[in-house]
Amino acid sequence: MLGRIDNASADEFRSLVEEGLSTDDDFLIVDMEKVAFMSSAGLRACLILARKVGRGKFALCSLTQLNREVVAISGFDQLIPVHESQAAAIDAVGGS
């Protein structure tokens, strides 16, 4: 992902990710390294995706400091696994 995930782009973000999903996918990891900002609308989109994929099969990784703070302050880190890197996310989610 690249740029901002906010009110203006959250639905498009969710739709694009959903279009890329296959019923054969075992898990979904969203790399947030290049996302400069994520609003509550972006968090909501991630939660919808997590529910669609299934419990324990969705994770975010490589969040910027600002986005890590947004996720932590909102409590979403209790709902969606967050990992420092793609490798850590794959180890955690792919191994479940």
KELUM-818653 format. One record per atom (N, C-alpha, C, O): residue in one letter; atom name; x, y negated, z. Coordinates in nm, 3 decimals. Example, Ala and Ser with C-alpha at 12.3 -4.5 7.8 and 13.67 -1.06 7.14 Angstrom:
! residues 2
(r "A" "N" (1.319 0.569 0.780));
(r "A" "CA" (1.230 0.450 0.780));
(r "A" "C" (1.320 0.330 0.780));
(r "A" "O" (1.424 0.332 0.846));
(r "S" "N" (1.285 0.225 0.708));
(r "S" "CA" (1.367 0.106 0.714));
(r "S" "C" (1.290 -0.003 0.787));
(r "S" "O" (1.341 -0.114 0.804));
This chain:
! residues 96
(r "M" "N" (0.084 0.116 0.000));
(r "M" "CA" (0.000 0.000 0.000));
(r "M" "C" (0.090 -0.124 0.000));
(r "M" "O" (0.204 -0.120 0.047));
(r "L" "N" (0.036 -0.232 -0.053));
(r "L" "CA" (0.115 -0.353 -0.069));
(r "L" "C" (0.030 -0.476 -0.043));
(r "L" "O" (-0.082 -0.484 -0.094));
(r "G" "N" (0.080 -0.570 0.034));
(r "G" "CA" (0.009 -0.697 0.055));
(r "G" "C" (-0.069 -0.701 0.184));
(r "G" "O" (-0.018 -0.669 0.291));
(r "R" "N" (-0.195 -0.741 0.171));
(r "R" "CA" (-0.283 -0.757 0.287));
(r "R" "C" (-0.402 -0.662 0.275));
(r "R" "O" (-0.453 -0.637 0.166));
(r "I" "N" (-0.445 -0.610 0.388));
(r "I" "CA" (-0.571 -0.536 0.393));
(r "I" "C" (-0.660 -0.613 0.489));
(r "I" "O" (-0.646 -0.604 0.611));
(r "D" "N" (-0.751 -0.691 0.431));
(r "D" "CA" (-0.837 -0.778 0.510));
(r "D" "C" (-0.979 -0.772 0.456));
(r "D" "O" (-1.011 -0.682 0.378));
(r "N" "N" (-1.064 -0.865 0.497));
(r "N" "CA" (-1.204 -0.864 0.454));
(r "N" "C" (-1.217 -0.862 0.302));
(r "N" "O" (-1.308 -0.799 0.248));
(r "A" "N" (-1.128 -0.931 0.234));
(r "A" "CA" (-1.136 -0.941 0.088));
(r "A" "C" (-1.090 -0.813 0.017));
(r "A" "O" (-1.131 -0.789 -0.097));
(r "S" "N" (-1.009 -0.732 0.081));
(r "S" "CA" (-0.950 -0.617 0.011));
(r "S" "C" (-0.975 -0.481 0.076));
(r "S" "O" (-0.941 -0.379 0.016));
(r "A" "N" (-1.033 -0.477 0.194));
(r "A" "CA" (-1.047 -0.351 0.267));
(r "A" "C" (-1.132 -0.248 0.193));
(r "A" "O" (-1.097 -0.130 0.189));
(r "D" "N" (-1.243 -0.292 0.135));
(r "D" "CA" (-1.329 -0.197 0.064));
(r "D" "C" (-1.259 -0.141 -0.060));
(r "D" "O" (-1.270 -0.022 -0.090));
(r "E" "N" (-1.186 -0.228 -0.130));
(r "E" "CA" (-1.111 -0.182 -0.247));
(r "E" "C" (-1.001 -0.084 -0.205));
(r "E" "O" (-0.981 0.018 -0.270));
(r "F" "N" (-0.931 -0.115 -0.097));
(r "F" "CA" (-0.829 -0.025 -0.043));
(r "F" "C" (-0.889 0.113 -0.014));
(r "F" "O" (-0.835 0.215 -0.056));
(r "R" "N" (-1.001 0.114 0.059));
(r "R" "CA" (-1.065 0.241 0.094));
(r "R" "C" (-1.108 0.317 -0.031));
(r "R" "O" (-1.086 0.438 -0.041));
(r "S" "N" (-1.169 0.246 -0.126));
(r "S" "CA" (-1.215 0.311 -0.249));
(r "S" "C" (-1.100 0.372 -0.329));
(r "S" "O" (-1.110 0.484 -0.379));
(r "L" "N" (-0.991 0.297 -0.340));
(r "L" "CA" (-0.875 0.348 -0.415));
(r "L" "C" (-0.817 0.473 -0.349));
(r "L" "O" (-0.781 0.569 -0.417));
(r "V" "N" (-0.808 0.472 -0.218));
(r "V" "CA" (-0.755 0.590 -0.148));
(r "V" "C" (-0.852 0.707 -0.164));
(r "V" "O" (-0.808 0.820 -0.188));
(r "E" "N" (-0.982 0.682 -0.150));
(r "E" "CA" (-1.080 0.789 -0.166));
(r "E" "C" (-1.076 0.849 -0.305));
(r "E" "O" (-1.089 0.970 -0.321));
(r "E" "N" (-1.057 0.764 -0.408));
(r "E" "CA" (-1.048 0.814 -0.545));
(r "E" "C" (-0.930 0.909 -0.563));
(r "E" "O" (-0.936 1.004 -0.640));
(r "G" "N" (-0.823 0.882 -0.490));
(r "G" "CA" (-0.703 0.964 -0.500));
(r "G" "C" (-0.708 1.093 -0.420));
(r "G" "O" (-0.623 1.180 -0.436));
(r "L" "N" (-0.808 1.105 -0.334));
(r "L" "CA" (-0.820 1.225 -0.251));
(r "L" "C" (-0.871 1.342 -0.333));
(r "L" "O" (-0.952 1.326 -0.423));
(r "S" "N" (-0.823 1.458 -0.300));
(r "S" "CA" (-0.868 1.581 -0.362));
(r "S" "C" (-0.917 1.674 -0.251));
(r "S" "O" (-0.870 1.666 -0.138));
(r "T" "N" (-1.009 1.760 -0.285));
(r "T" "CA" (-1.057 1.855 -0.185));
(r "T" "C" (-0.946 1.952 -0.145));
(r "T" "O" (-0.957 2.021 -0.043));
(r "D" "N" (-0.841 1.959 -0.226));
(r "D" "CA" (-0.728 2.048 -0.196));
(r "D" "C" (-0.626 1.984 -0.102));
(r "D" "O" (-0.535 2.052 -0.054));
(r "D" "N" (-0.640 1.855 -0.075));
(r "D" "CA" (-0.544 1.787 0.012));
(r "D" "C" (-0.557 1.836 0.155));
(r "D" "O" (-0.667 1.845 0.210));
(r "D" "N" (-0.442 1.869 0.214));
(r "D" "CA" (-0.441 1.916 0.352));
(r "D" "C" (-0.439 1.801 0.452));
(r "D" "O" (-0.491 1.814 0.563));
(r "F" "N" (-0.381 1.688 0.412));
(r "F" "CA" (-0.372 1.572 0.501));
(r "F" "C" (-0.347 1.446 0.419));
(r "F" "O" (-0.315 1.454 0.300));
(r "L" "N" (-0.363 1.332 0.482));
(r "L" "CA" (-0.342 1.202 0.417));
(r "L" "C" (-0.257 1.114 0.508));
(r "L" "O" (-0.292 1.090 0.623));
(r "I" "N" (-0.147 1.067 0.455));
(r "I" "CA" (-0.060 0.974 0.526));
(r "I" "C" (-0.055 0.846 0.446));
(r "I" "O" (-0.023 0.848 0.327));
(r "V" "N" (-0.085 0.734 0.510));
(r "V" "CA" (-0.082 0.604 0.443));
(r "V" "C" (0.041 0.529 0.491));
(r "V" "O" (0.054 0.496 0.609));
(r "D" "N" (0.131 0.502 0.398));
(r "D" "CA" (0.254 0.428 0.428));
(r "D" "C" (0.223 0.279 0.425));
(r "D" "O" (0.184 0.225 0.322));
(r "M" "N" (0.240 0.214 0.538));
(r "M" "CA" (0.203 0.073 0.554));
(r "M" "C" (0.324 -0.021 0.553));
(r "M" "O" (0.311 -0.137 0.592));
(r "E" "N" (0.439 0.028 0.510));
(r "E" "CA" (0.562 -0.051 0.517));
(r "E" "C" (0.550 -0.186 0.445));
(r "E" "O" (0.605 -0.285 0.492));
(r "K" "N" (0.479 -0.190 0.334));
(r "K" "CA" (0.470 -0.313 0.255));
(r "K" "C" (0.339 -0.388 0.277));
(r "K" "O" (0.306 -0.479 0.202));
(r "V" "N" (0.265 -0.349 0.380));
(r "V" "CA" (0.142 -0.422 0.415));
(r "V" "C" (0.180 -0.530 0.515));
(r "V" "O" (0.217 -0.502 0.629));
(r "A" "N" (0.171 -0.654 0.469));
(r "A" "CA" (0.212 -0.768 0.553));
(r "A" "C" (0.113 -0.795 0.665));
(r "A" "O" (0.153 -0.840 0.773));
(r "F" "N" (-0.015 -0.768 0.642));
(r "F" "CA" (-0.118 -0.799 0.741));
(r "F" "C" (-0.235 -0.704 0.723));
(r "F" "O" (-0.274 -0.672 0.611));
(r "M" "N" (-0.290 -0.658 0.836));
(r "M" "CA" (-0.410 -0.576 0.833));
(r "M" "C" (-0.507 -0.631 0.937));
(r "M" "O" (-0.475 -0.640 1.055));
(r "S" "N" (-0.626 -0.668 0.891));
(r "S" "CA" (-0.728 -0.723 0.980));
(r "S" "C" (-0.813 -0.609 1.037));
(r "S" "O" (-0.788 -0.492 1.011));
(r "S" "N" (-0.913 -0.647 1.114));
(r "S" "CA" (-1.005 -0.547 1.168));
(r "S" "C" (-1.078 -0.474 1.056));
(r "S" "O" (-1.115 -0.358 1.072));
(r "A" "N" (-1.100 -0.541 0.943));
(r "A" "CA" (-1.162 -0.474 0.828));
(r "A" "C" (-1.071 -0.364 0.775));
(r "A" "O" (-1.119 -0.258 0.732));
(r "G" "N" (-0.942 -0.387 0.776));
(r "G" "CA" (-0.846 -0.284 0.736));
(r "G" "C" (-0.844 -0.168 0.833));
(r "G" "O" (-0.835 -0.052 0.792));
(r "L" "N" (-0.851 -0.199 0.961));
(r "L" "CA" (-0.857 -0.094 1.063));
(r "L" "C" (-0.983 -0.009 1.044));
(r "L" "O" (-0.977 0.114 1.053));
(r "R" "N" (-1.094 -0.075 1.018));
(r "R" "CA" (-1.221 -0.003 0.995));
(r "R" "C" (-1.208 0.088 0.873));
(r "R" "O" (-1.253 0.203 0.877));
(r "A" "N" (-1.147 0.038 0.766));
(r "A" "CA" (-1.129 0.120 0.646));
(r "A" "C" (-1.044 0.243 0.677));
(r "A" "O" (-1.073 0.353 0.629));
(r "C" "N" (-0.939 0.225 0.756));
(r "C" "CA" (-0.854 0.339 0.795));
(r "C" "C" (-0.932 0.440 0.880));
(r "C" "O" (-0.916 0.560 0.863));
(r "L" "N" (-1.016 0.391 0.968));
(r "L" "CA" (-1.096 0.481 1.051));
(r "L" "C" (-1.194 0.561 0.966));
(r "L" "O" (-1.214 0.680 0.989));
(r "I" "N" (-1.256 0.495 0.867));
(r "I" "CA" (-1.347 0.565 0.776));
(r "I" "C" (-1.271 0.674 0.699));
(r "I" "O" (-1.320 0.786 0.685));
(r "L" "N" (-1.152 0.640 0.651));
(r "L" "CA" (-1.071 0.739 0.579));
(r "L" "C" (-1.033 0.855 0.671));
(r "L" "O" (-1.037 0.971 0.630));
(r "A" "N" (-0.995 0.824 0.793));
(r "A" "CA" (-0.957 0.929 0.889));
(r "A" "C" (-1.073 1.024 0.913));
(r "A" "O" (-1.054 1.146 0.920));
(r "R" "N" (-1.191 0.970 0.927));
(r "R" "CA" (-1.309 1.055 0.950));
(r "R" "C" (-1.340 1.139 0.827));
(r "R" "O" (-1.381 1.254 0.839));
(r "K" "N" (-1.320 1.081 0.709));
(r "K" "CA" (-1.348 1.153 0.585));
(r "K" "C" (-1.250 1.270 0.567));
(r "K" "O" (-1.290 1.379 0.526));
(r "V" "N" (-1.124 1.247 0.597));
(r "V" "CA" (-1.021 1.350 0.581));
(r "V" "C" (-1.034 1.458 0.688));
(r "V" "O" (-1.014 1.576 0.660));
(r "G" "N" (-1.068 1.418 0.809));
(r "G" "CA" (-1.084 1.514 0.917));
(r "G" "C" (-0.988 1.489 1.030));
(r "G" "O" (-0.878 1.436 1.011));
(r "R" "N" (-1.029 1.528 1.146));
(r "R" "CA" (-0.950 1.505 1.268));
(r "R" "C" (-0.812 1.572 1.257));
(r "R" "O" (-0.800 1.689 1.220));
(r "G" "N" (-0.711 1.495 1.290));
(r "G" "CA" (-0.576 1.548 1.290));
(r "G" "C" (-0.510 1.559 1.154));
(r "G" "O" (-0.400 1.612 1.142));
(r "K" "N" (-0.579 1.510 1.050));
(r "K" "CA" (-0.526 1.523 0.914));
(r "K" "C" (-0.495 1.388 0.851));
(r "K" "O" (-0.467 1.381 0.731));
(r "F" "N" (-0.500 1.281 0.929));
(r "F" "CA" (-0.478 1.145 0.878));
(r "F" "C" (-0.379 1.074 0.968));
(r "F" "O" (-0.383 1.089 1.091));
(r "A" "N" (-0.290 0.997 0.908));
(r "A" "CA" (-0.195 0.919 0.987));
(r "A" "C" (-0.150 0.797 0.910));
(r "A" "O" (-0.153 0.793 0.787));
(r "L" "N" (-0.109 0.697 0.985));
(r "L" "CA" (-0.045 0.578 0.930));
(r "L" "C" (0.103 0.587 0.963));
(r "L" "O" (0.141 0.645 1.066));
(r "C" "N" (0.187 0.531 0.877));
(r "C" "CA" (0.329 0.529 0.908));
(r "C" "C" (0.393 0.400 0.861));
(r "C" "O" (0.338 0.328 0.777));
(r "S" "N" (0.510 0.371 0.916));
(r "S" "CA" (0.595 0.260 0.875));
(r "S" "C" (0.526 0.123 0.885));
(r "S" "O" (0.541 0.039 0.797));
(r "L" "N" (0.450 0.103 0.992));
(r "L" "CA" (0.384 -0.026 1.011));
(r "L" "C" (0.484 -0.134 1.047));
(r "L" "O" (0.585 -0.108 1.113));
(r "T" "N" (0.456 -0.257 1.004));
(r "T" "CA" (0.537 -0.371 1.047));
(r "T" "C" (0.511 -0.394 1.195));
(r "T" "O" (0.414 -0.341 1.251));
(r "Q" "N" (0.595 -0.472 1.258));
(r "Q" "CA" (0.577 -0.503 1.400));
(r "Q" "C" (0.440 -0.566 1.425));
(r "Q" "O" (0.371 -0.528 1.520));
(r "L" "N" (0.401 -0.661 1.340));
(r "L" "CA" (0.271 -0.727 1.356));
(r "L" "C" (0.157 -0.626 1.347));
(r "L" "O" (0.067 -0.627 1.430));
(r "N" "N" (0.161 -0.539 1.248));
(r "N" "CA" (0.053 -0.441 1.233));
(r "N" "C" (0.053 -0.337 1.344));
(r "N" "O" (-0.053 -0.291 1.385));
(r "R" "N" (0.172 -0.300 1.395));
(r "R" "CA" (0.177 -0.210 1.512));
(r "R" "C" (0.107 -0.275 1.631));
(r "R" "O" (0.034 -0.210 1.704));
(r "E" "N" (0.131 -0.405 1.649));
(r "E" "CA" (0.066 -0.477 1.759));
(r "E" "C" (-0.085 -0.483 1.741));
(r "E" "O" (-0.159 -0.463 1.836));
(r "V" "N" (-0.130 -0.509 1.619));
(r "V" "CA" (-0.275 -0.513 1.591));
(r "V" "C" (-0.338 -0.378 1.623));
(r "V" "O" (-0.443 -0.372 1.687));
(r "V" "N" (-0.275 -0.271 1.578));
(r "V" "CA" (-0.327 -0.137 1.602));
(r "V" "C" (-0.328 -0.105 1.752));
(r "V" "O" (-0.425 -0.049 1.802));
(r "A" "N" (-0.223 -0.141 1.822));
(r "A" "CA" (-0.214 -0.113 1.966));
(r "A" "C" (-0.314 -0.196 2.046));
(r "A" "O" (-0.384 -0.142 2.132));
(r "I" "N" (-0.320 -0.325 2.020));
(r "I" "CA" (-0.410 -0.413 2.095));
(r "I" "C" (-0.556 -0.373 2.075));
(r "I" "O" (-0.636 -0.381 2.168));
(r "S" "N" (-0.589 -0.331 1.953));
(r "S" "CA" (-0.727 -0.292 1.924));
(r "S" "C" (-0.761 -0.154 1.979));
(r "S" "O" (-0.879 -0.117 1.985));
(r "G" "N" (-0.660 -0.077 2.020));
(r "G" "CA" (-0.685 0.057 2.069));
(r "G" "C" (-0.695 0.162 1.960));
(r "G" "O" (-0.723 0.278 1.988));
(r "F" "N" (-0.674 0.122 1.835));
(r "F" "CA" (-0.685 0.216 1.725));
(r "F" "C" (-0.575 0.321 1.728));
(r "F" "O" (-0.589 0.427 1.667));
(r "D" "N" (-0.466 0.293 1.798));
(r "D" "CA" (-0.361 0.394 1.810));
(r "D" "C" (-0.407 0.514 1.892));
(r "D" "O" (-0.342 0.618 1.893));
(r "Q" "N" (-0.519 0.499 1.962));
(r "Q" "CA" (-0.579 0.612 2.034));
(r "Q" "C" (-0.669 0.695 1.943));
(r "Q" "O" (-0.704 0.808 1.975));
(r "L" "N" (-0.706 0.638 1.827));
(r "L" "CA" (-0.796 0.703 1.733));
(r "L" "C" (-0.725 0.757 1.610));
(r "L" "O" (-0.764 0.859 1.553));
(r "I" "N" (-0.620 0.687 1.569));
(r "I" "CA" (-0.547 0.721 1.448));
(r "I" "C" (-0.399 0.736 1.482));
(r "I" "O" (-0.340 0.645 1.539));
(r "P" "N" (-0.339 0.849 1.449));
(r "P" "CA" (-0.196 0.866 1.475));
(r "P" "C" (-0.113 0.765 1.395));
(r "P" "O" (-0.138 0.742 1.277));
(r "V" "N" (-0.014 0.707 1.461));
(r "V" "CA" (0.076 0.611 1.398));
(r "V" "C" (0.219 0.662 1.419));
(r "V" "O" (0.259 0.695 1.530));
(r "H" "N" (0.295 0.667 1.310));
(r "H" "CA" (0.431 0.719 1.315));
(r "H" "C" (0.530 0.618 1.259));
(r "H" "O" (0.494 0.534 1.175));
(r "E" "N" (0.653 0.626 1.306));
(r "E" "CA" (0.757 0.531 1.265));
(r "E" "C" (0.796 0.545 1.118));
(r "E" "O" (0.834 0.447 1.055));
(r "S" "N" (0.788 0.666 1.065));
(r "S" "CA" (0.835 0.690 0.928));
(r "S" "C" (0.747 0.794 0.859));
(r "S" "O" (0.668 0.863 0.923));
(r "Q" "N" (0.763 0.803 0.726));
(r "Q" "CA" (0.692 0.907 0.651));
(r "Q" "C" (0.732 1.046 0.700));
(r "Q" "O" (0.648 1.134 0.718));
(r "A" "N" (0.861 1.064 0.722));
(r "A" "CA" (0.910 1.195 0.766));
(r "A" "C" (0.847 1.236 0.899));
(r "A" "O" (0.806 1.351 0.915));
(r "A" "N" (0.838 1.142 0.993));
(r "A" "CA" (0.777 1.172 1.122));
(r "A" "C" (0.629 1.204 1.106));
(r "A" "O" (0.577 1.293 1.173));
(r "A" "N" (0.562 1.131 1.018));
(r "A" "CA" (0.419 1.155 0.994));
(r "A" "C" (0.397 1.292 0.931));
(r "A" "O" (0.306 1.365 0.970));
(r "I" "N" (0.480 1.326 0.834));
(r "I" "CA" (0.467 1.457 0.769));
(r "I" "C" (0.492 1.569 0.869));
(r "I" "O" (0.420 1.668 0.870));
(r "D" "N" (0.593 1.553 0.953));
(r "D" "CA" (0.621 1.654 1.055));
(r "D" "C" (0.502 1.671 1.149));
(r "D" "O" (0.465 1.783 1.183));
(r "A" "N" (0.441 1.560 1.189));
(r "A" "CA" (0.331 1.564 1.285));
(r "A" "C" (0.201 1.611 1.222));
(r "A" "O" (0.135 1.701 1.274));
(r "V" "N" (0.164 1.552 1.111));
(r "V" "CA" (0.035 1.581 1.049));
(r "V" "C" (0.042 1.707 0.964));
(r "V" "O" (-0.049 1.790 0.967));
(r "G" "N" (0.149 1.721 0.890));
(r "G" "CA" (0.164 1.838 0.804));
(r "G" "C" (0.184 1.967 0.881));
(r "G" "O" (0.154 2.075 0.831));
(r "G" "N" (0.234 1.955 1.002));
(r "G" "CA" (0.258 2.074 1.083));
(r "G" "C" (0.140 2.116 1.166));
(r "G" "O" (0.144 2.220 1.232));
(r "S" "N" (0.031 2.034 1.164));
(r "S" "CA" (-0.084 2.069 1.249));
(r "S" "C" (-0.176 2.168 1.184));
(r "S" "O" (-0.277 2.206 1.242));
